[in-house]
Amino acid sequence: MSAAGTALPALVIMIGALVPALTAMLRGRPAGRLAGLIVAGPLVAVALTLLAAAYGRPAYLDVALVLALLSFAGSLVFARFLSRTL
C-alpha cells in the first residue's frame, strides 16, 4: 500500500475531529472559543503533516510548522484579551 493509501484514512479522522473544534470556535462563549482555537491548531498542523506524507510534498511541513507556532501565539493573545473581560 502506498503512503497516500495509509495517510488518507488518518487525514479523514483528523478532519472529522476538527469539526467540533470549529463549531466551538464559531458558536460559543469566549472560553469555549479559546478551547476550540487551542484544539484546532495542532489538528490542522497534523493534517498538513499527513498531507505532506501522503503526497510527498515537503513544503507542507513548513506550512504545518508555521501554523503550529502561529496558533500557539494566537491562543496566547486571545487568552490575554479574554482575561481582561472576565
Beta strands, then each sheet from edge to edge (+ up, - down):
end
